[in-house]
């Protein structure tokens, strides 16, 4: 019987892993429902209303907040993006004029090189030319792919919103049906594990939102102090880059600073470097503390799990590392894991 149960669990896990790529809207809806569940219970307990009405109220408030944020973000991004694109030719002309001013010196240097060096330089230039052509092609294909994916994204959005409402409405029943899969003695432990995991999931999302908000505010303040145009757009882009530790804010800010050094804007270049250092230091200081308090683990455990996870698995490890610590703590608290060392 136990072997049969193990086989069933393995088959179900394999099926779940296979279906994950096709279930992203549903997974996001489930996570959002877990995040909104405390607010739904708050309305039910404080105003003594039925769950249907409470879910409807919270769902409408969520839609309103999501719509207002999307409208503000879209209008701001569209305006600043259009304005920024109109400035691109001016930046291009400035760069080309700098290249043209130094072209004579480059030609003299190029002519004085020995044949072996000329061949190496020519190969490097050809490689750069091929890379530039390939990059332009990939960029164009990426833009076309994004434009083509808009109808599918709208479909995903509709599925996400409908699933969010239905899951929020049936969440207690879904959880009760899941608990019925276990024996009476195991239900209490399983319920404790999932309670801690749901709190940790909500805490993780809250921690990431807090970190992103702090990064955005600091970047926006820094850009405004440096009198940079399109500060709202650029600060948002810094957040998007910062979410991907493989890139990090340095992959955007440092090249930008180098460019300003080249064109002679030392003030902006130094300011960008200072802003990059401040963002990096502050985030690395507060990240373990915020994650630790939000996930219910110590700051030291959060720091170690983040570091080891990133070293072993890269970007995914920043999520898997703390998740493993949370799962271990939940299983240990529920009594599934008991470690006793005796001599």
N, C-alpha and C positions, 0 to 999 in steps of 0.2 A: 504493500500500500504506500509506504514511504517512497519507494522507487518510482511508483506511478506518479505520485505528487511531484517529485523532482523533475520527471520528464515533462509533465504538464507545464510546470513553471518555466523550464528551459524553452519549450516551444512557444509559450506566451511571450517571453522576453525576446526571443528571436524575431517573432512576428512584430512586436512593438518596435524593435530597432529597425526592421525593414520598412515599417510604415512611417517612421519619424520624418523623413524628407518630404513625404506627401501630406503631412498633417500639421505643418507649421502654423496655419491660421487657428486650428483647433487647440494646439498646445498653447499658443499665445492667449487664446480666449480662456483656457483653463487657468493659466497663471494670473491673468487679469481678474478673473472671478475670485481667486483666492485673495488677491489684494483688496478687492472691493467687499469681501465678506464681512470684515469688521464693521464697515459702515452700514451694511444691510442689517446686521444684528443690532446695531445701535438704534436704528429707526424702529425695529421690531420691539425692542425692550423698552425704549423710552416713550414711544407713542402708542404702544399696544395695537399695532396694525398687523395685517396678514402679510405673509412673505411676498405674495404677488405684488401688492402695492408698494412694499418696501423696495423690492428689486426694481420695480418700474421707476420709482423716484430716484434711486441711486443711478440707474442706467441713464435716465434723462440728464441728470447732473453730470455724469461722465461724458455723455455725448456733447453737452453744452461746453464743458471745459475743453474737450478734445477739439471741438469745432472752432472755438475762439482761438485756441493756441495755433491750430493749423492755419486759420485765416491770417492771423498776425504774422506767423512765420513765413507763409507763402507770399503775402504782399510785400513784406520787408525784404525777403530774399529776391523776389522778382525785380523790385525796384533797384536794389543795390547791385544785383547781377547784371541787369541791363546797363546801368550806369558804369559798372566796372568793365563790361565788354566794349563800351564806347571808348574807354581809356586805353585798351590794349594796343591799338595801332600807335598811340603816342609813345607808349613804353617801347614798342618794337622799333620805332624810328630812333628813339634815344639810344637803344642798344646798338643798332646798326651804325649810327653816327660814331659811336665810340670805336666800333670795329674798323670803320673806314678811316678814322684818324690814325689808328695804329697799323693800318694795313701796309703802309710803305716800310715801316720798321720790320714787320713780319716778313715781307718779301725779301728784304736784304738779308735777314737772318736765314731764311729758307735757302737763298742762293749760296750762302757761305757754308752750308752743311756738306759733309762728305757724302758720297753716293750711298753708303750703307745706311747712314742716318736718314737720308732723303727717302729711301725705300721704306724704312720703319715709320717715318712720319706719314708718308702717303698711305700706307696700310692702315694706320690709325685713323686718318681722315676718312678713308673709304669705309672703315668699320663704323665710324660715327655717323656717316651719311646713311648707311644701311639701317643703323639703329634708329635714326631720326625718322626715316621713311616708315619703318615698321611701327614705331610709336605712334606716328600720325594715323596710320591705318588702323591700329588697335583702338586709338581714341575715337576715330570716326565710327568704327563698328560698335564700340561701347555706347556711344550716344544714340546710334540707331537702335541698338538692343534695348536701351532704357525706354526710348520712345515707343518701341513695339510692345514693351512689357506693361505699359500703362493700363490697357484694358484688363489684363490679367491681374494687375495689382488692385484695380477697382473691384474685381470679382473676389479676390482674397479679402479685401476690406469688408465687403458685404457679408461674406461667410463668417469672418471674424466677429462682426457685430451681432449677427443673428445667433451664432454659437455662444457668444458671451452672455446674451440675455437668457438663453435656454439653460446653459450650464449654471448660471447664478440662481436661476429658479429651482433647479433640481439638484443643487449641490448636496444638501443634507441627505436626500434619498440615494444619490450616487455613492456617497461615502458609506451610508448604511449597508447598501448592497455589497460594497467592497469588503466591509467588515464581516459580512455573512459568509465569506469564503473561508474564514478561519474558525477554529474551535473557540469555545467560550473562554478557555484559559488564555488563549493567545490574543484575543481581541483587545484586551486592555493594553497589552504591550504594543501591539500594532498601532492602536489609536494614539498612544503616547509618542511613538516614533513619528507618525505622520503629523501630529500636532507640532512637534518640534521642527520637523522639516518644512512645514508650511510657514511657520514663523520665520525660519531661516531664509526661505525663499523671498518672503515679503521684505525681510530685513536686508537681503542682498540687493534687491531692486531699489529699496530706499537708500541704501549706502551709495549705489552707483549714481542715483539721481542727485544726492547731496554732493558727491565728488564732482560730478559734471557741472552742477550749478556753481560750486566754488571756483572751479577752473574757468568757467565762462565769465563770472564776475571779475576775477583777477585779470583775465586776458582782456576783457572789455575796458577795464579801468586803465590797464597799461597802454592799450591802443589809443584810448582817448587822450591820455597824458602825452603820448607821442604825436598826437594830432594826425592820426592815420585815417584816411577816408575808408568808408565801407567797414567801419569797426564792428557793427553788428554781424555782418556776413562773415568777416574774417574770424571773429571770436567763435562763431558757431562752427566754422571749418576746423578751428583748432581743437574744439571738443571732439568732433568726429574723428580727427586724426589721433587724438589722445586716447580714445576708446580702444584703438588698436596698438598695443604696446610694441608690436613688431616694428611699427613706424614711429609712434611717439610724436610729441610736439616738436622735437628737434628736427625731424625730417622736413618740417615745413618752415619753422622759424629760422633755423640756422642757414639754409640756402638763401632765404629772403635777406637775412643780415649780410651774407657774403655779397649778394647782388648790390646792396646799398653801399657797401664798402667800395665796390668796383666803380659805381657811378658817382662816388664822392659824397654821399650823404652819410657822413660818419655819425652824426647825432642819432639818426634813426637806427643805424646798424648797431651801435653800442646799446641803445635802448632796447632793441629786440633781444640782444644777447642777455642783458640784465633780466628782461621779462622771462626769457626761457629758463634762466637759472632759478628765479623766484618761483615760477610755476612748478618746476621739477622738485625743488627742495620742499616746498609746502605740501605738495601732493604726497611725496614719499613719507613725510612726517605724519600727516593726518590720516593717510589711507589705512594703515593697520589699526589705528584706534577706532575709526569710523566703522570699518568692517567688523572688528572685534565686538564692538558694542551692538551693532545691528544684527550680527549673526549669532550672538550669544556665546562666543568663544573669546578667549583672552587675546589681547593685542599681540602677544608673543606668538601664540599659535597661528594667528592670522598672518603675521609677518613671515613665519617659517613656511607655512603652506603656500603663500603667494610666491615666495622666492623659489622653493623647490619645485612647485608646479610649473613656473615659467622656465626654469632651467631644464626640466625633463620634457615638457610637452609644449613649450612656447606659449602662444596666446591662449590656447585652450586650457593650459595648465593653471592660468590665473582664475579660472572658474572651477576646474576639477579639483585643484588643491584644497581650497576652503570647503568645497562640497564634501570631499572625503572626510575631512575633520568633523564636519557637522553630522554626517551619517554615522561616524564612529561614536560621537558623543551621544547621539540619539539612541543608538543600539545599546550602548553601555548603560545609559540611564534606564532603558526599558528592561535591562537584565538579559538581553540576548548575548552580550559579550561579558564574560567574567574572567578576569585575569588575576590570578593569585600566585605569587611566587613563594614557595615554601622550601626551606632548607632542612 
